[in-house]
Structure formats: structure tokens, C-alpha cells
Amino acid sequence: MSKNTRATKEPIPTISDDMVIILPVRNLVLFPGVVLPVNLNRERTVAGALEALRTERKVGFLLQHDPQTDEPGPEELYRTGTAAGILRHVTTPDGTHHIVVQGEQRFRVLDFSLAYRSCSLAWSI
């Protein structure tokens, strides 16, 4: 697929400076200052992490209410999470993506956007 075809079919969403890319997680809580390896299994989560790497942005981890839900929507995620920097990304030969992140600061979601599951946020202390 050429760049022009992609541009006409799927415009690349923009994310403002007061937003982070959300990575929903199951059974994982990240605290500020903690370094943690994370396996990425969902296609949209991998896309979000790769976009964060490409644009050198932080990601926001939000725990989902029900770990059985495969594609959680905004209403299925807790509203408080932790912003993190991606320290390392590795793709294994079987195609699994792994990242190592460091929690930086807690945040509260103000408003969700559909662009890579991003959200506006308020920083917590």
C-alpha cells in the first residue's frame, strides 16, 4: 500500500501535548519510579506503544475492570493510572512485543480520544 493510499483511507491521528497514549493492562499496576517489563499482546496496544516510541512520547497505563475483556473501551478502564517512559522495546522471533517501562507520574483521565486510545489528563502529585 502506498503512502498516498494510506493517507486517503486512514488519516494519522494527532495527539496534543496534554495527552498520553493509553495502554490498557490486565492485572498489572505500575507505580512511579518502578521499572517493569510488560508483554504486549493486543494489536492496538502494540500500535500505541510503537507510536509512542516513534514520537518519543510517554504512555499511560490504565488497569481494566475486567481482565477477560479483549478490547476494553473507556468505560471499562479505571480513571487513574501512571504515565511511563518506554526504556526498551524488543520483538521476539515469534512476533511477541515486549517493552520495559519506568513509571514516572500518576494521572487522572479527564477525557478520552479515539486516537490510539489517547486521553487528556490531569497530573496527580
JOFEN-V228051 format. One record per backbone hydrogen bond with DSSP energy under -0.5 kcal/mol. NH is the residue of the N-H (numbers start at 1). CO is the residue of the C=O. If there is no record, write none. Layout:
nh	co
NH	CO
NH	CO
//
This chain:
nh	co
6	2
7	3
8	4
9	5
10	6
19	16
20	119
21	58
22	20
22	117
23	60
24	22
25	62
33	103
34	31
36	101
38	99
40	97
41	39
46	42
47	43
48	44
49	45
50	46
51	47
52	48
53	49
54	50
55	51
56	52
56	53
57	52
59	84
60	21
61	82
62	23
62	60
64	25
65	76
67	65
69	66
76	73
77	74
78	63
81	107
82	61
83	105
84	59
85	102
87	85
87	100
88	100
90	98
92	90
92	96
95	92
97	40
98	90
99	38
100	88
101	36
102	85
103	34
104	83
105	83
107	81
108	122
109	79
110	120
111	120
113	118
116	114
117	114
118	115
119	20
120	111
121	18
122	108
124	106
//
